Amino acid sequence: MRAEEIRELALEDIAARIRELEEERFRLQFRSATEPLEDPLRLRVIRKDIARLKTVQRERQQETAPAKAGASR
């Protein structure tokens, strides 16, 4: 997933995608402990996608936070 694609998503969609990927990562890690994975690099890809999603999510939260703080003054 590319950063441009992520920036087009709504915050709710980003949060849902993070939950899906974290669940998939958990299942893959659990399975990797008991058997070899078909695609072991999938764990790395998932981890990086989660990081990208969280980065964009944080950027959006910081964009709205100063606006809310400035409104209370």
Secondary structure as GFF3:
##gff-version 3
##sequence-region A 1 73
A	DSSP	alpha_helix	3	7	.	.	.	ID=ss1
A	DSSP	alpha_helix	11	34	.	.	.	ID=ss2
A	DSSP	alpha_helix	41	71	.	.	.	ID=ss3
###
